[in-house]
């Protein structure tokens, strides 16, 4: 409310200064040896009134109701009618207050030193007056159009930001059930084989959910918190793995205050465990994370043991969401590659956190 009132007073001040200059300038330019000469002829005051009326008629009503609603013909017709009325009134008042001048009769000036001169023909006077009014209408159109463009552009940017936030939230919501569904399946498997491990897994899952629900709401979170979240997840996954699975997880951080968008890495690591481990075949999952001078790199390698067809590997919600989120949050500030190299699937991600 205060901001709106401030804007209103600002607009009033701008309009006042503009019209002060517009109406007072002719008086200032008429300064001579006798000082400022205020106009005594009614013509000046009539023209000033019509100028203000025509401007604000367009500014507050006509442009919004016709021009911005694509009723251009109506806009032109209304203005032509008003201009015709004003022109007729100007002609009549000239005839009344300057009798004889419109017929080209000579005008004797009382000031000493001025020679006799003729008043311009009525056509010239009315044409100049008409163009001045058209100029005023053009100014009103220019101001309203510019203000409308600025308002629409601000609304567009606001809408884009809202859509961006909505899309990011949707992507995160898609990730939640996908991640926790797989984790619950892992715990279900542990219940059948080792109840103590299952109990510990539930405890770890609770920690993961607590982080997920309460600490990932900001747009950016501490990178170290994300690393700890991944460590808990990897520990949880290792609990259901056999000795045939070797997991290597290493990280190096040069800046403890580095920030990153939450839950970016989990889809890659989740897919590595989903497609890269087997209880019958020796397999390896290697996770390397490093941050040096705000340049973050993630490398995840895993054997392909569950999906032999490379076209169907590592597709689906996880990586698709990751790519979408990276394009929204870090446009032109990241690179990601994912593909099969030999018997391993390799994902490399680089992000400029600055």
Secondary structure, DSSP 8 states (H G I E B T S, - for coil): -HHHHHHHHHHHHHHHHHHHHHHHHHHHTT-BTTB-----SHHHHHHHHHHHHHHHHIIIIIHHHTGGGT-HHHHHHHHHHHHHHHHHHHHHHHHHHTTTGGGT-EE---STT---EE---HHHHHHHHHHHHHHHHHHHHHHHHHHHHHHHHHHHHHHHHHHHHHHHHHHHHHHHHHHHHHHHHHHHHHHHH-HHHHHHHHHHHHHHHHHHHHSS-SSSEEHHHHHHHHHHHHHHHHHT--TTEEEEEEEEES-TT-EE-TTSSHHHHHHHHHHH--SSS-EEEEEEEEEETTEEEEEEEEE--S---GGGTT-SHHHHHHHHHHHHHSTTSEEEEEEEETTEEEEEEEEE--
